[in-house]
Amino acid sequence: MEAIEELEIQPCASSLYLRPFRLCYRQNGSKKAWDFMRTHDSVSILIFNTSRQCFVVVKQFRPAVYMCEVERHCPRVFQNQDRENLGHLEDPLPAVAGVTYELCAGIVDKPGLSIEETACEEISEECGYNVPAADLRKITSYRSGVGLTGSRHTLFYAEVTDQMKTGEGGGQPEEGELIEVVEIPLEESMKFAFDESIPKTPGVILGVMWFQNNIAPNLPKK
């Protein structure tokens, strides 16, 4: 996962996932403009394995996170952003700087699938569990990236057992995914969620807190 080589920054002329726009408008008599991106809505799933009392999350390299760390260490890295080719990175950071822990997740980009079916497909592809759509529990939905994308994100909860395991997960290599499945024991989950030294998404923190308030009180006492 962390064998990242030959890093080169290039301008993005077009994308299957992001479309930049500028909205010009008048608000309370004042002219304004705001740059934003159109992108897909998305889903994520808080997965809890009841056989071993652990959360199932994923770990992967995120280029955007990596480049934020690169810029933090070298503020001038994007100085030539208007050039046709920004060039290779000299003395790049270790790839671990861009690795994050996340909930199993994916974009909603298949018109024939409901968001529940999309979530179940992601669980199978990324984590290797077969979960029926009817067994998902919706936690909530909200707007993510309100200053940039404003897309809708839906968070689900799914319970799995070892018997529901049908594969190793890891994502789809043909789509450029390289995902490591990680298990977080329940008793360590709160410490994990709030340990700032462990890079993670807000969904991990929200999911663990929701679990502690809504599921943990009903678990059998040891």
C-alpha positions in Angstrom: 0.0 0.0 0.0 2.8 2.4 0.9 5.0 1.7 -2.1 4.2 5.1 -3.7 6.7 6.2 -6.4 7.2 8.7 -9.3 4.9 11.4 -7.9 4.1 14.1 -10.4 1.5 17.0 -10.0 -0.5 17.8 -13.1 -3.4 20.1 -13.9 -6.8 18.4 -14.0 -8.5 19.3 -17.3 -11.4 17.0 -16.8 -12.7 14.4 -14.3 -15.3 11.7 -13.9 -15.9 12.7 -10.3 -15.5 16.5 -10.0 -16.9 19.4 -12.0 -15.8 22.9 -11.0 -18.3 25.9 -11.3 -18.7 29.5 -10.2 -22.0 30.7 -9.0 -22.6 34.5 -9.3 -25.5 35.9 -7.4 -26.9 38.9 -5.4 -27.6 38.5 -1.7 -29.2 41.4 0.3 -28.3 43.8 -2.5 -24.6 42.7 -2.7 -23.1 40.9 -5.7 -21.3 37.7 -4.7 -19.5 34.8 -6.3 -18.7 31.4 -4.9 -16.6 28.6 -6.5 -17.9 25.0 -5.9 -17.7 21.5 -7.2 -20.4 19.1 -8.3 -19.8 15.6 -7.3 -21.7 12.4 -6.5 -23.6 11.8 -3.3 -22.1 9.1 -1.1 -22.7 6.4 1.5 -20.7 5.0 4.4 -21.3 2.1 6.7 -20.4 1.5 10.3 -19.8 -2.2 10.4 -19.8 -4.1 13.7 -18.7 -7.8 13.8 -20.7 -9.4 16.6 -18.7 -12.6 16.5 -15.6 -10.9 17.7 -17.1 -7.6 19.1 -15.1 -5.3 16.8 -15.6 -2.6 14.3 -14.6 -3.3 10.7 -13.0 -0.2 9.0 -10.7 0.3 6.0 -7.3 1.8 5.6 -6.1 3.4 2.3 -3.8 5.9 0.8 -5.5 9.2 0.0 -3.7 11.5 -2.5 -5.5 14.6 -1.3 -4.5 14.0 2.3 -0.9 13.2 1.2 -0.7 16.5 -0.8 -2.0 18.5 2.2 0.8 17.1 4.2 3.3 17.8 1.4 2.2 21.4 1.3 2.4 21.7 5.0 6.0 20.7 4.9 6.7 22.6 1.7 4.3 25.6 1.3 5.6 26.5 -2.2 4.7 23.1 -3.7 1.6 24.5 -5.6 3.3 27.8 -6.5 3.4 26.9 -10.2 -0.3 25.8 -10.3 -1.0 27.7 -13.5 1.7 25.9 -15.5 0.8 23.1 -17.8 2.9 20.6 -15.9 3.6 21.2 -12.2 6.4 18.7 -12.3 7.7 15.8 -10.1 7.9 16.1 -6.4 11.4 16.3 -5.1 12.1 14.5 -1.8 8.5 13.3 -1.4 7.2 12.4 2.1 6.7 8.8 3.0 3.4 7.5 1.7 2.2 6.8 5.2 1.6 10.6 5.4 -1.5 10.0 3.2 -2.9 6.9 4.7 -6.2 7.2 6.6 -8.6 5.0 8.5 -12.2 5.3 7.3 -15.6 3.7 7.4 -16.4 1.4 4.4 -17.8 3.9 1.9 -18.5 4.7 -1.7 -20.1 7.1 -4.2 -23.7 6.8 -5.4 -23.1 6.6 -9.2 -25.2 3.6 -10.4 -28.7 4.7 -11.4 -30.0 1.2 -11.1 -29.1 0.8 -7.4 -30.7 2.2 -4.3 -28.4 3.8 -1.7 -29.0 0.7 0.4 -27.9 -1.6 -2.4 -24.9 0.7 -3.1 -23.9 0.4 0.6 -24.2 -3.4 0.5 -22.1 -3.6 -2.7 -19.4 -1.5 -1.0 -19.4 -3.8 2.1 -18.9 -6.8 -0.1 -16.1 -5.2 -2.3 -14.2 -3.4 0.4 -14.7 -5.7 3.5 -15.8 -9.1 2.1 -19.1 -9.5 3.9 -22.5 -10.3 2.4 -25.1 -8.1 4.0 -28.7 -8.0 2.7 -30.0 -4.5 2.1 -32.9 -5.1 4.4 -30.5 -5.6 7.3 -29.0 -2.1 7.1 -30.0 0.5 9.6 -29.9 4.1 8.6 -28.2 6.3 11.1 -28.5 9.7 9.4 -27.9 11.7 6.3 -26.2 15.1 6.1 -24.5 17.5 3.7 -20.8 17.1 3.5 -18.3 19.6 2.2 -20.8 22.4 2.4 -18.3 25.0 1.4 -17.1 23.1 -1.7 -19.5 20.3 -2.8 -22.6 20.3 -0.7 -23.2 16.6 -1.6 -25.5 14.4 0.5 -23.9 11.7 2.5 -25.9 8.8 4.1 -24.5 6.8 7.0 -25.7 3.3 7.7 -25.1 0.7 10.4 -24.6 -3.0 9.7 -24.0 -6.0 12.0 -22.0 -8.9 10.5 -20.7 -12.2 11.8 -17.8 -14.4 10.8 -20.3 -16.6 8.9 -21.2 -13.7 6.6 -17.7 -13.4 5.4 -17.5 -14.3 1.7 -14.2 -12.8 0.6 -11.1 -10.8 1.6 -12.4 -7.4 0.5 -9.7 -4.9 -0.5 -11.7 -3.0 -3.1 -11.6 -3.3 -6.8 -8.0 -3.1 -8.2 -9.3 -2.3 -11.7 -10.7 0.9 -10.3 -7.4 1.8 -8.7 -8.5 0.7 -5.2 -6.0 -0.7 -2.7 -7.7 -1.2 0.6 -6.7 -2.8 3.8 -9.4 -4.2 6.1 -8.8 -3.3 9.8 -10.6 -4.5 12.9 -10.9 -2.2 15.9 -11.9 -4.0 19.2 -15.0 -2.5 20.8 -13.2 -1.8 24.1 -10.5 0.2 22.2 -12.9 2.1 19.9 -13.4 5.3 21.8 -9.7 5.7 22.4 -9.1 5.0 18.7 -11.7 7.5 17.6 -10.3 10.4 19.5 -6.6 9.6 19.1 -5.4 12.6 17.0 -2.2 10.7 16.1 -4.3 8.3 14.1 -5.5 9.9 10.8 -9.2 9.2 10.3 -12.4 10.6 8.8 -15.2 12.3 10.8 -17.4 9.3 10.0 -15.3 7.1 12.2 -15.8 9.4 15.2 -19.5 9.9 14.5 -20.1 6.2 14.0 -18.3 5.1 17.2 -20.1 7.8 19.3 -23.5 6.8 17.8 -22.8 3.1 18.6 -21.9 3.9 22.2 -25.1 5.8 22.7 -27.5 3.5 20.7 -26.1 0.0 20.5 -23.6 -0.5 23.4 -26.1 -0.1 26.2 -28.1 -3.1 24.8 -25.1 -5.5 24.4 -25.0 -8.5 26.7 -23.0 -7.8 29.9 -19.8 -9.7 30.2 
